[in-house]
Amino acid sequence: MTGETAGHSYVGMWVTGDDLIRHELLPNGRYVEARGNRESAYQGRYEITGNHIQYWDDTGFTADGDFIDGVLHHAGMILYRDQ
């Protein structure tokens, strides 16, 4: 975990417009992704550098995304800050 990740303003809940996919970016550098009724569909660690996020899932796959104008673009999905 980078120092930037721990106190980053992007920490928190991010959701798709239909609320089907939910990414919770925890302040300890871990994330939990919920899909529909599956509350912990994926989980692992993440790091944020600038506006880029890199994910390392506990099952071994990696993914990344970018925060653009306050919106998270990740793996073809668009996630918004949960208010």
The first five atom37 places (N, CA, C, CB, O) and aatype in JSON, in Angstrom:
{
  "aatype": [12, 16, 7, 6, 16, 0, 7, 8, 15, 18, 19, 7, 12, 17, 19, 16, 7, 3, 3, 10, 9, 1, 8, 6, 10, 10, 14, 2, 7, 1, 18, 19, 6, 0, 1, 7, 2, 1, 6, 15, 0, 18, 5, 7, 1, 18, 6, 9, 16, 7, 2, 8, 9, 5, 18, 17, 3, 3, 16, 7, 13, 16, 0, 3, 7, 3, 13, 9, 3, 7, 19, 10, 8, 8, 0, 7, 12, 9, 10, 18, 1, 3, 5],
  "atom_mask": [
    [1, 1, 1, 1, 1],
    [1, 1, 1, 1, 1],
    [1, 1, 1, 0, 1],
    [1, 1, 1, 1, 1],
    [1, 1, 1, 1, 1],
    [1, 1, 1, 1, 1],
    [1, 1, 1, 0, 1],
    [1, 1, 1, 1, 1],
    [1, 1, 1, 1, 1],
    [1, 1, 1, 1, 1],
    [1, 1, 1, 1, 1],
    [1, 1, 1, 0, 1],
    [1, 1, 1, 1, 1],
    [1, 1, 1, 1, 1],
    [1, 1, 1, 1, 1],
    [1, 1, 1, 1, 1],
    [1, 1, 1, 0, 1],
    [1, 1, 1, 1, 1],
    [1, 1, 1, 1, 1],
    [1, 1, 1, 1, 1],
    [1, 1, 1, 1, 1],
    [1, 1, 1, 1, 1],
    [1, 1, 1, 1, 1],
    [1, 1, 1, 1, 1],
    [1, 1, 1, 1, 1],
    [1, 1, 1, 1, 1],
    [1, 1, 1, 1, 1],
    [1, 1, 1, 1, 1],
    [1, 1, 1, 0, 1],
    [1, 1, 1, 1, 1],
    [1, 1, 1, 1, 1],
    [1, 1, 1, 1, 1],
    [1, 1, 1, 1, 1],
    [1, 1, 1, 1, 1],
    [1, 1, 1, 1, 1],
    [1, 1, 1, 0, 1],
    [1, 1, 1, 1, 1],
    [1, 1, 1, 1, 1],
    [1, 1, 1, 1, 1],
    [1, 1, 1, 1, 1],
    [1, 1, 1, 1, 1],
    [1, 1, 1, 1, 1],
    [1, 1, 1, 1, 1],
    [1, 1, 1, 0, 1],
    [1, 1, 1, 1, 1],
    [1, 1, 1, 1, 1],
    [1, 1, 1, 1, 1],
    [1, 1, 1, 1, 1],
    [1, 1, 1, 1, 1],
    [1, 1, 1, 0, 1],
    [1, 1, 1, 1, 1],
    [1, 1, 1, 1, 1],
    [1, 1, 1, 1, 1],
    [1, 1, 1, 1, 1],
    [1, 1, 1, 1, 1],
    [1, 1, 1, 1, 1],
    [1, 1, 1, 1, 1],
    [1, 1, 1, 1, 1],
    [1, 1, 1, 1, 1],
    [1, 1, 1, 0, 1],
    [1, 1, 1, 1, 1],
    [1, 1, 1, 1, 1],
    [1, 1, 1, 1, 1],
    [1, 1, 1, 1, 1],
    [1, 1, 1, 0, 1],
    [1, 1, 1, 1, 1],
    [1, 1, 1, 1, 1],
    [1, 1, 1, 1, 1],
    [1, 1, 1, 1, 1],
    [1, 1, 1, 0, 1],
    [1, 1, 1, 1, 1],
    [1, 1, 1, 1, 1],
    [1, 1, 1, 1, 1],
    [1, 1, 1, 1, 1],
    [1, 1, 1, 1, 1],
    [1, 1, 1, 0, 1],
    [1, 1, 1, 1, 1],
    [1, 1, 1, 1, 1],
    [1, 1, 1, 1, 1],
    [1, 1, 1, 1, 1],
    [1, 1, 1, 1, 1],
    [1, 1, 1, 1, 1],
    [1, 1, 1, 1, 1]
  ],
  "atom_positions": [
    [[0.85, -1.18, 0.0], [0.0, 0.0, 0.0], [0.89, 1.23, 0.0], [-0.96, 0.0, 1.22], [1.85, 1.31, 0.76]],
    [[0.57, 2.16, -0.83], [1.31, 3.41, -0.86], [0.74, 4.36, 0.18], [1.28, 4.05, -2.26], [-0.42, 4.23, 0.58]],
    [[1.55, 5.32, 0.6], [1.07, 6.33, 1.52], [-0.07, 7.12, 0.94], [0.0, 0.0, 0.0], [-0.97, 7.56, 1.66]],
    [[-0.04, 7.29, -0.38], [-1.09, 8.06, -1.05], [-2.43, 7.35, -0.94], [-0.73, 8.28, -2.53], [-3.47, 8.01, -0.81]],
    [[-2.43, 6.03, -0.98], [-3.67, 5.27, -0.92], [-4.36, 5.43, 0.43], [-3.4, 3.8, -1.19], [-5.58, 5.62, 0.48]],
    [[-3.62, 5.38, 1.52], [-4.18, 5.34, 2.86], [-5.11, 6.52, 3.14], [-3.08, 5.31, 3.89], [-6.19, 6.32, 3.71]],
    [[-4.73, 7.72, 2.77], [-5.57, 8.87, 3.07], [-6.16, 9.52, 1.84], [0.0, 0.0, 0.0], [-6.53, 10.69, 1.86]],
    [[-6.25, 8.76, 0.77], [-6.66, 9.33, -0.51], [-8.14, 9.71, -0.52], [-6.37, 8.34, -1.63], [-8.96, 9.05, 0.1]],
    [[-8.45, 10.76, -1.24], [-9.84, 11.23, -1.32], [-10.73, 10.26, -2.1], [-9.88, 12.6, -1.98], [-11.95, 10.39, -2.04]],
    [[-10.17, 9.31, -2.81], [-10.97, 8.33, -3.55], [-11.43, 7.17, -2.67], [-10.17, 7.8, -4.72], [-12.25, 6.36, -3.11]],
    [[-10.93, 7.07, -1.44], [-11.37, 6.02, -0.52], [-12.87, 6.17, -0.29], [-10.58, 6.08, 0.82], [-13.36, 7.29, -0.11]],
    [[-13.59, 5.05, -0.29], [-15.04, 5.08, -0.06], [-15.75, 4.16, -1.04], [0.0, 0.0, 0.0], [-15.14, 3.31, -1.68]],
    [[-17.05, 4.34, -1.14], [-17.89, 3.47, -1.98], [-18.11, 4.09, -3.35], [-19.24, 3.22, -1.29], [-18.4, 5.27, -3.49]],
    [[-17.95, 3.24, -4.38], [-18.18, 3.61, -5.78], [-19.18, 2.62, -6.36], [-16.84, 3.62, -6.6], [-19.04, 1.41, -6.14]],
    [[-20.17, 3.1, -7.11], [-21.24, 2.23, -7.61], [-21.54, 2.53, -9.08], [-22.52, 2.41, -6.76], [-21.35, 3.65, -9.55]],
    [[-22.0, 1.5, -9.79], [-22.47, 1.71, -11.15], [-23.83, 2.41, -11.08], [-22.58, 0.36, -11.94], [-24.48, 2.4, -10.04]],
    [[-24.25, 3.0, -12.18], [-25.5, 3.74, -12.23], [-26.71, 2.9, -11.84], [0.0, 0.0, 0.0], [-27.68, 3.43, -11.29]],
    [[-26.66, 1.58, -12.1], [-27.77, 0.7, -11.74], [-27.57, 0.06, -10.36], [-27.92, -0.39, -12.79], [-28.39, -0.76, -9.94]],
    [[-26.5, 0.43, -9.66], [-26.17, -0.05, -8.31], [-25.88, -1.56, -8.29], [-27.31, 0.27, -7.35], [-25.88, -2.16, -7.22]],
    [[-25.64, -2.16, -9.45], [-25.38, -3.6, -9.51], [-23.96, -3.93, -9.05], [-25.6, -4.11, -10.93], [-23.74, -4.95, -8.39]],
    [[-23.0, -3.07, -9.38], [-21.6, -3.28, -9.0], [-21.22, -2.19, -8.0], [-20.65, -3.25, -10.26], [-21.47, -1.01, -8.23]],
    [[-20.62, -2.62, -6.89], [-20.22, -1.68, -5.85], [-18.79, -1.97, -5.43], [-21.17, -1.76, -4.64], [-18.48, -3.09, -5.02]],
    [[-17.92, -0.99, -5.53], [-16.53, -1.1, -5.1], [-16.36, -0.29, -3.83], [-15.53, -0.61, -6.21], [-16.6, 0.92, -3.82]],
    [[-15.96, -0.94, -2.76], [-15.63, -0.2, -1.55], [-14.12, -0.17, -1.42], [-16.29, -0.83, -0.29], [-13.49, -1.2, -1.19]],
    [[-13.54, 1.02, -1.56], [-12.1, 1.21, -1.4], [-11.85, 1.56, 0.06], [-11.55, 2.33, -2.37], [-12.19, 2.65, 0.51]],
    [[-11.27, 0.64, 0.77], [-11.03, 0.81, 2.21], [-9.75, 1.6, 2.45], [-10.96, -0.56, 2.91], [-8.84, 1.55, 1.63]],
    [[-9.67, 2.32, 3.56], [-8.49, 3.14, 3.82], [-7.21, 2.34, 4.08], [-8.75, 4.02, 5.0], [-6.12, 2.91, 4.08]],
    [[-7.32, 1.04, 4.3], [-6.13, 0.22, 4.55], [-5.54, -0.37, 3.26], [-6.49, -0.91, 5.5], [-4.66, -1.23, 3.32]],
    [[-6.01, 0.11, 2.09], [-5.48, -0.38, 0.82], [-6.13, -1.65, 0.31], [0.0, 0.0, 0.0], [-5.64, -2.26, -0.64]],
    [[-7.22, -2.06, 0.94], [-7.98, -3.23, 0.5], [-9.27, -2.75, -0.15], [-8.28, -4.19, 1.69], [-9.72, -1.63, 0.08]],
    [[-9.86, -3.61, -0.97], [-11.15, -3.3, -1.58], [-12.05, -4.52, -1.49], [-10.99, -2.84, -3.06], [-11.57, -5.65, -1.38]],
    [[-13.35, -4.27, -1.54], [-14.35, -5.32, -1.61], [-15.3, -4.92, -2.73], [-15.12, -5.52, -0.23], [-15.82, -3.8, -2.75]],
    [[-15.51, -5.84, -3.67], [-16.45, -5.58, -4.77], [-17.67, -6.45, -4.59], [-15.78, -5.84, -6.14], [-17.57, -7.67, -4.49]],
    [[-18.83, -5.82, -4.56], [-20.1, -6.53, -4.5], [-20.73, -6.51, -5.9], [-21.07, -5.89, -3.44], [-20.62, -5.52, -6.63]],
    [[-21.38, -7.61, -6.24], [-22.08, -7.72, -7.53], [-23.47, -8.26, -7.26], [-21.3, -8.63, -8.54], [-23.63, -9.41, -6.85]],
    [[-24.47, -7.44, -7.49], [-25.84, -7.86, -7.22], [-25.99, -8.22, -5.75], [0.0, 0.0, 0.0], [-25.7, -7.41, -4.87]],
    [[-26.44, -9.46, -5.48], [-26.62, -9.92, -4.1], [-25.36, -10.5, -3.49], [-27.72, -10.96, -4.06], [-25.35, -10.84, -2.3]],
    [[-24.3, -10.62, -4.26], [-23.03, -11.17, -3.74], [-22.21, -10.04, -3.14], [-22.22, -11.9, -4.87], [-21.57, -9.28, -3.86]],
    [[-22.23, -9.94, -1.82], [-21.6, -8.82, -1.13], [-20.08, -8.82, -1.22], [-22.0, -8.83, 0.3], [-19.48, -7.75, -1.21]],
    [[-19.45, -9.96, -1.31], [-17.99, -10.02, -1.41], [-17.61, -10.86, -2.63], [-17.36, -10.62, -0.12], [-16.91, -11.87, -2.5]],
    [[-18.06, -10.44, -3.79], [-17.78, -11.19, -5.02], [-16.28, -11.24, -5.29], [-18.52, -10.57, -6.22], [-15.74, -12.27, -5.69]],
    [[-15.61, -10.11, -5.07], [-14.16, -10.02, -5.24], [-13.6, -9.15, -4.13], [-13.79, -9.44, -6.64], [-14.26, -8.24, -3.63]],
    [[-12.37, -9.46, -3.75], [-11.68, -8.61, -2.79], [-10.18, -8.77, -2.96], [-12.1, -8.96, -1.34], [-9.7, -9.78, -3.47]],
    [[-9.47, -7.76, -2.54], [-8.02, -7.78, -2.68], [-7.43, -6.46, -2.24], [0.0, 0.0, 0.0], [-8.0, -5.76, -1.4]],
    [[-6.3, -6.13, -2.83], [-5.64, -4.87, -2.47], [-5.63, -3.94, -3.67], [-4.2, -5.12, -1.96], [-5.83, -4.37, -4.81]],
    [[-5.39, -2.67, -3.41], [-5.32, -1.69, -4.48], [-4.3, -0.63, -4.11], [-6.7, -1.04, -4.75], [-3.96, -0.43, -2.95]],
    [[-3.82, 0.05, -5.14], [-2.95, 1.22, -4.97], [-3.41, 2.3, -5.92], [-1.46, 0.86, -5.21], [-3.82, 2.03, -7.05]],
    [[-3.35, 3.53, -5.44], [-3.71, 4.69, -6.26], [-2.47, 5.53, -6.47], [-4.84, 5.52, -5.6], [-1.78, 5.88, -5.51]],
    [[-2.19, 5.85, -7.73], [-1.1, 6.75, -8.09], [-1.69, 7.83, -8.98], [0.07, 5.99, -8.81], [-2.1, 7.56, -10.11]],
    [[-1.73, 9.05, -8.46], [-2.38, 10.12, -9.21], [-3.86, 9.81, -9.36], [0.0, 0.0, 0.0], [-4.57, 9.7, -8.36]],
    [[-4.32, 9.68, -10.59], [-5.72, 9.34, -10.87], [-5.88, 7.91, -11.37], [-6.29, 10.29, -11.88], [-6.93, 7.55, -11.9]],
    [[-4.84, 7.1, -11.2], [-4.86, 5.71, -11.68], [-4.97, 4.77, -10.48], [-3.57, 5.39, -12.52], [-4.33, 4.98, -9.45]],
    [[-5.79, 3.73, -10.63], [-5.92, 2.71, -9.59], [-5.54, 1.35, -10.17], [-7.38, 2.68, -9.02], [-5.93, 1.01, -11.29]],
    [[-4.78, 0.59, -9.41], [-4.38, -0.76, -9.78], [-4.94, -1.71, -8.73], [-2.81, -0.89, -9.9], [-4.79, -1.47, -7.53]],
    [[-5.6, -2.79, -9.18], [-6.18, -3.79, -8.29], [-5.42, -5.1, -8.4], [-7.66, -4.0, -8.62], [-5.01, -5.49, -9.49]],
    [[-5.24, -5.77, -7.27], [-4.7, -7.13, -7.21], [-5.7, -7.96, -6.41], [-3.26, -7.17, -6.56], [-5.74, -7.87, -5.18]],
    [[-6.49, -8.76, -7.11], [-7.5, -9.57, -6.46], [-6.85, -10.74, -5.71], [-8.52, -10.09, -7.48], [-5.81, -11.24, -6.13]],
    [[-7.47, -11.15, -4.61], [-6.93, -12.27, -3.82], [-6.9, -13.57, -4.6], [-7.75, -12.45, -2.57], [-6.15, -14.48, -4.22]],
    [[-7.68, -13.7, -5.67], [-7.68, -14.93, -6.46], [-6.57, -14.94, -7.51], [-9.03, -15.1, -7.14], [-6.35, -15.95, -8.17]],
    [[-5.86, -13.78, -7.67], [-4.7, -13.76, -8.55], [-4.81, -12.88, -9.78], [0.0, 0.0, 0.0], [-3.79, -12.64, -10.43]],
    [[-5.99, -12.39, -10.13], [-6.04, -11.55, -11.32], [-5.81, -10.08, -10.96], [-7.38, -11.71, -12.03], [-5.97, -9.67, -9.81]],
    [[-5.45, -9.31, -11.95], [-5.22, -7.88, -11.77], [-6.14, -7.09, -12.68], [-3.74, -7.52, -12.05], [-6.63, -7.6, -13.7]],
    [[-6.37, -5.86, -12.31], [-7.19, -4.95, -13.11], [-6.74, -3.54, -12.78], [-8.73, -5.15, -12.84], [-6.01, -3.31, -11.82]],
    [[-7.19, -2.6, -13.59], [-6.86, -1.21, -13.29], [-7.99, -0.31, -13.76], [-5.53, -0.81, -13.96], [-8.95, -0.76, -14.38]],
    [[-7.84, 0.96, -13.45], [-8.85, 1.94, -13.84], [-8.31, 3.34, -13.66], [0.0, 0.0, 0.0], [-7.19, 3.55, -13.19]],
    [[-9.12, 4.3, -14.04], [-8.73, 5.71, -13.93], [-9.9, 6.52, -13.41], [-8.25, 6.26, -15.29], [-11.06, 6.28, -13.77]],
    [[-9.59, 7.48, -12.57], [-10.56, 8.45, -12.09], [-10.5, 9.65, -13.02], [-10.3, 8.86, -10.6], [-9.47, 10.31, -13.12]],
    [[-11.61, 9.92, -13.71], [-11.67, 11.03, -14.66], [-12.85, 11.91, -14.28], [-11.81, 10.51, -16.14], [-14.0, 11.47, -14.3]],
    [[-12.56, 13.14, -13.94], [-13.61, 14.1, -13.55], [-14.53, 13.55, -12.47], [-14.43, 14.5, -14.77], [-15.75, 13.72, -12.54]],
    [[-13.93, 12.88, -11.46], [-14.72, 12.38, -10.33], [-15.48, 11.11, -10.6], [0.0, 0.0, 0.0], [-16.35, 10.73, -9.8]],
    [[-15.19, 10.43, -11.7], [-15.86, 9.19, -12.07], [-14.79, 8.11, -12.24], [-16.72, 9.36, -13.39], [-13.74, 8.37, -12.83]],
    [[-15.04, 6.9, -11.73], [-14.11, 5.8, -11.86], [-14.44, 4.98, -13.1], [-14.14, 4.9, -10.6], [-15.54, 4.45, -13.23]],
    [[-13.48, 4.89, -14.02], [-13.6, 4.08, -15.22], [-12.76, 2.83, -14.99], [-13.13, 4.86, -16.52], [-11.54, 2.9, -14.89]],
    [[-13.44, 1.67, -14.92], [-12.77, 0.42, -14.55], [-13.35, -0.74, -15.35], [-12.92, 0.15, -13.03], [-14.54, -1.03, -15.26]],
    [[-12.51, -1.4, -16.14], [-12.88, -2.62, -16.86], [-14.18, -2.47, -17.65], [-13.02, -3.78, -15.88], [-15.04, -3.36, -17.62]],
    [[-14.33, -1.36, -18.34], [-15.52, -1.13, -19.15], [-16.72, -0.63, -18.36], [0.0, 0.0, 0.0], [-17.79, -0.39, -18.93]],
    [[-16.55, -0.47, -17.06], [-17.64, 0.01, -16.21], [-17.38, 1.47, -15.83], [-17.79, -0.87, -14.93], [-16.24, 1.93, -15.82]],
    [[-18.44, 2.16, -15.51], [-18.35, 3.52, -14.99], [-18.99, 3.51, -13.62], [-19.03, 4.57, -15.95], [-20.16, 3.16, -13.46]],
    [[-18.19, 3.91, -12.62], [-18.68, 3.91, -11.24], [-18.64, 5.34, -10.7], [-17.82, 2.97, -10.35], [-17.73, 6.11, -10.98]],
    [[-19.66, 5.66, -9.92], [-19.82, 6.99, -9.36], [-19.67, 6.93, -7.84], [-21.18, 7.59, -9.75], [-20.0, 5.92, -7.22]],
    [[-19.19, 8.0, -7.27], [-19.08, 8.08, -5.81], [-20.47, 7.92, -5.21], [-18.44, 9.43, -5.35], [-21.4, 8.61, -5.61]],
    [[-20.61, 7.01, -4.25], [-21.89, 6.81, -3.57], [-22.07, 7.94, -2.57], [-21.95, 5.4, -2.87], [-21.24, 8.12, -1.68]],
    [[-23.14, 8.67, -2.72], [-23.39, 9.8, -1.83], [-24.11, 9.3, -0.65], [-24.19, 10.91, -2.51], [-24.44, 10.07, 0.25]]
  ]
}
